[in-house]
Amino acid sequence: MDYIIQQVINAIQLGSIYGLIALGYSLVYGVLSMMNFAHGDLFMLGAFFCLLLEKIIPLPLWLALLLTMLVIGCLGALLERLAYRPIRHAPKVSAIITSLGCGLILENITLAMSPYPRHMPTLFQNSIFHFHGITISSLQIIVIGISLLLMILLDVMIRCTTLGMVIRALAWNRLMVSLLGIPANRIISFTFALGAALGAAAGLLYALTYPVVSSSMGIAIGWKAFIAAVIGGIGNMRGALLGAFILGSTEVMSITMLPSTYRDLIAYSLLLIILIFKPYGILGEPPTQKI
């Protein structure tokens, strides 16, 4: 029983990180019905920016987190303004190719500046606690706590504030929102910034958990979070979180029972199996056809 509880804690920790990234995918898709495949590289840049901060001026965790989210959030908004807005009305394949190109540009710029993996320094003293055979570290508590806090704040903002109501209205009918005099472009840029900030927070937490930062980390983890968003129902906030925790649990279980080389195979197989029976994801719904 203790072993099961221990693996549940590990699954929650991994699922929390996937969840933050998956929320960024779902936010952008919900507003623009497009996939920002550069999102995984924004996650990677969050880890690298935190590493840069710690090399220049060692900062406490909360301040490093806020600065990382702010800077990468602004980068996400800039990416939307320069790369995505000009092709907003182009065929969807143009947006897909553009987002993939932006991701490759960000990855290769980072690779040119840092060609070798870097070690992420610890931002706090990691303590280990033992409870009746269960081991939990202060790092796990912080990762899970920060992730859940950000998820709750996002849910409250989307459902209980005027800005959240505007974002939901924009996702439902962009033309009507514009006709009502609401600055749709600003809201879209803010949505990109918000998704990028969540991805940056996930990058920082992931780098603390697995303290090796490399330019290629955004590809693997970004695609895993994309799988989580699709499993839960792309565009659905709570679906993205559900998919993230399902994927995190599946990966932890596969590692404990099978060689680690099977982890990615099981993750992608899970996506295919769920989409066979639920083509729109677990909580996803078919698009409404307006007549």
C-alpha positions in Angstrom: 0.0 0.0 0.0 2.8 2.4 0.8 4.4 1.7 -2.5 1.1 2.6 -4.3 0.8 5.8 -2.4 4.4 6.7 -3.2 3.7 6.2 -7.0 0.5 8.2 -6.7 2.6 11.1 -5.3 5.1 10.8 -8.2 2.2 10.7 -10.7 0.6 13.8 -9.3 4.0 15.6 -9.5 4.5 14.7 -13.1 0.9 15.3 -14.1 1.0 18.8 -12.5 3.9 19.8 -14.8 2.2 18.3 -17.8 -1.0 20.1 -16.8 0.5 23.6 -16.8 1.8 23.1 -20.3 -1.4 21.5 -21.6 -3.4 24.5 -20.3 -1.3 26.7 -22.5 -2.2 24.6 -25.6 -5.9 24.6 -24.6 -6.0 28.3 -24.0 -4.7 29.2 -27.5 -6.8 26.5 -29.2 -9.9 27.7 -27.4 -9.5 31.3 -28.6 -8.1 30.8 -32.1 -8.7 27.1 -32.9 -5.1 26.7 -33.7 -2.3 24.7 -32.2 0.8 26.6 -31.1 3.4 24.0 -31.6 6.1 26.4 -30.4 4.6 26.2 -26.9 7.0 23.4 -26.0 9.9 25.6 -26.8 8.5 28.4 -24.6 8.5 25.8 -21.8 12.1 25.1 -22.6 12.9 28.8 -22.6 11.3 29.1 -19.1 13.9 26.7 -17.8 16.8 28.4 -19.5 15.7 31.9 -18.4 15.6 30.7 -14.8 19.0 29.2 -15.2 20.3 32.5 -16.6 18.8 34.4 -13.6 20.5 32.1 -11.1 23.9 32.5 -12.9 23.6 36.3 -12.8 21.8 37.0 -9.6 20.7 34.2 -7.3 17.1 34.8 -6.5 14.5 33.1 -4.2 12.2 30.7 -5.8 9.1 32.9 -5.8 10.8 35.8 -7.4 12.5 33.7 -10.0 9.2 32.1 -10.8 7.4 35.5 -11.2 10.2 37.0 -13.4 10.3 33.9 -15.6 6.6 33.9 -16.1 6.6 37.6 -16.9 9.4 37.5 -19.4 8.3 34.4 -21.2 4.7 35.6 -21.2 5.8 38.8 -23.0 7.7 36.6 -25.4 4.6 34.6 -26.1 2.6 37.8 -26.8 5.4 39.1 -29.1 5.3 35.8 -31.0 1.6 36.1 -31.5 1.9 39.7 -32.7 4.8 39.1 -35.2 4.2 35.5 -36.4 0.6 34.5 -35.9 -1.5 37.6 -36.3 -0.5 38.2 -40.0 -1.6 34.7 -40.9 -4.7 34.5 -38.7 -7.1 34.3 -41.7 -4.8 32.1 -43.8 -5.4 28.4 -44.2 -4.9 26.4 -41.0 -1.9 24.6 -42.5 -0.1 27.9 -42.7 -0.6 28.4 -39.0 0.7 24.9 -38.3 3.8 25.4 -40.4 4.4 28.8 -38.9 4.2 27.5 -35.3 6.5 24.6 -36.1 9.0 27.1 -37.7 8.8 29.4 -34.7 9.6 26.5 -32.4 12.6 25.4 -34.5 13.9 29.0 -34.5 13.6 29.3 -30.7 15.2 25.8 -30.3 18.1 26.5 -32.6 18.8 30.0 -31.2 19.0 28.4 -27.7 21.2 25.6 -29.1 23.6 28.1 -30.6 23.9 29.9 -27.3 24.1 26.8 -25.2 25.1 23.7 -27.2 25.5 21.4 -24.2 23.1 20.4 -21.5 23.4 22.6 -18.3 22.9 21.7 -14.7 20.1 23.5 -13.0 21.1 24.8 -9.5 18.8 24.2 -6.5 16.9 27.3 -5.5 16.2 26.1 -2.0 17.2 23.4 0.5 15.4 20.2 -0.4 14.4 18.3 2.7 13.1 14.7 2.8 10.2 13.6 5.0 9.2 10.1 5.9 5.6 9.1 6.9 5.0 5.4 7.7 7.1 4.2 4.8 6.2 7.0 2.4 8.9 9.4 1.3 8.1 12.9 0.1 10.5 15.7 -0.5 10.0 19.5 0.0 10.6 19.7 -3.8 7.6 17.5 -4.5 5.5 19.6 -2.2 6.6 22.8 -3.8 6.1 21.6 -7.4 2.6 20.2 -6.7 1.6 23.2 -4.5 2.7 25.8 -7.1 1.1 23.9 -10.0 -2.2 23.5 -8.2 -2.1 27.2 -7.1 -1.6 28.4 -10.7 -4.4 26.0 -11.9 -6.8 27.3 -9.3 -6.0 30.9 -10.1 -6.5 30.3 -13.8 -9.8 28.6 -13.2 -11.0 31.4 -11.0 -9.9 34.0 -13.5 -11.6 32.3 -16.5 -14.9 31.6 -14.7 -15.3 34.5 -12.2 -13.8 37.6 -13.7 -14.8 40.0 -16.5 -11.6 39.2 -18.4 -12.3 35.5 -18.2 -15.8 36.1 -19.5 -14.4 38.0 -22.4 -11.9 35.2 -23.2 -14.8 32.7 -23.1 -16.9 34.9 -25.4 -14.0 35.3 -27.8 -13.7 31.5 -27.9 -17.4 31.2 -28.7 -17.7 34.0 -31.3 -14.8 36.2 -32.2 -16.7 38.3 -34.7 -19.4 39.2 -32.2 -16.9 40.2 -29.6 -15.3 42.6 -32.0 -18.6 44.1 -33.0 -19.3 44.8 -29.3 -16.2 47.1 -29.2 -14.0 44.7 -27.2 -10.3 44.9 -28.4 -10.1 41.2 -29.6 -6.5 41.5 -30.6 -5.4 42.6 -27.1 -7.3 39.7 -25.5 -5.8 37.2 -28.0 -2.3 38.6 -27.2 -3.0 38.3 -23.5 -4.2 34.7 -23.9 -0.9 33.8 -25.7 1.0 35.6 -22.9 -1.0 33.7 -20.2 -0.4 30.3 -21.9 3.4 31.1 -22.3 3.6 32.1 -18.7 2.1 28.8 -17.5 4.5 27.0 -19.8 7.4 28.9 -18.4 6.4 28.0 -14.8 6.2 24.4 -15.9 9.7 24.7 -17.4 11.1 26.1 -14.1 9.5 23.3 -12.0 10.6 20.6 -14.4 14.1 21.9 -14.3 14.1 21.8 -10.6 12.7 18.2 -10.6 15.0 16.9 -13.3 18.0 19.3 -13.0 19.4 19.0 -16.6 18.4 21.8 -19.0 18.9 21.3 -22.7 17.6 23.0 -25.9 15.8 19.7 -26.9 13.8 19.3 -23.8 10.9 21.3 -25.2 10.2 18.8 -28.0 9.7 15.7 -25.9 7.8 17.3 -23.0 5.9 19.7 -25.3 4.5 16.8 -27.3 3.6 14.9 -24.1 1.6 17.9 -22.9 0.0 18.1 -26.3 -1.0 14.5 -26.0 -2.5 15.3 -22.5 -4.5 18.2 -24.0 -5.9 16.0 -26.8 -6.7 13.1 -24.4 -8.7 15.4 -22.2 -10.4 17.4 -25.0 -8.4 20.1 -26.8 -9.7 23.5 -25.8 -11.2 22.3 -22.6 -9.4 23.6 -19.5 -10.4 20.9 -17.1 -10.0 18.3 -19.8 -6.4 19.3 -20.3 -5.8 18.8 -16.6 -7.6 15.4 -16.6 -5.5 14.3 -19.6 -2.3 15.5 -17.9 -2.9 13.5 -14.7 -3.9 10.4 -16.8 -0.8 10.7 -18.8 1.4 11.3 -15.8 -0.1 8.3 -14.0 0.3 6.1 -17.1 4.0 7.0 -17.4 4.8 6.4 -13.8 3.0 3.0 -13.8 4.8 2.0 -17.0 8.2 2.8 -15.6 7.5 0.8 -12.4 6.4 -2.3 -14.3 8.3 -2.1 -17.6 11.7 -0.8 -18.9 11.8 3.0 -19.2 12.2 2.6 -23.0 8.5 1.6 -23.2 7.3 4.9 -21.7 6.9 6.9 -24.9 5.4 3.9 -26.7 2.7 3.5 -24.0 2.0 7.3 -23.9 1.4 7.5 -27.7 -0.6 4.2 -27.7 -2.8 5.6 -24.9 -3.6 8.6 -27.2 -4.6 6.4 -30.1 -6.7 4.1 -27.9 -8.6 7.0 -26.3 -9.2 8.8 -29.7 -10.6 5.6 -31.2 -13.4 5.6 -28.6 -13.5 9.3 -27.9 -12.5 11.2 -31.0 -12.9 14.6 -29.3 -11.2 13.6 -26.1 -12.6 12.6 -22.8 -14.3 15.9 -22.0 -14.3 17.3 -25.5 -17.4 18.0 -27.5 -18.1 18.0 -31.3 -18.0 21.5 -32.8 -21.3 23.3 -33.0 -22.5 23.7 -36.6 -24.3 27.1 -37.0 -27.1 27.2 -39.5 
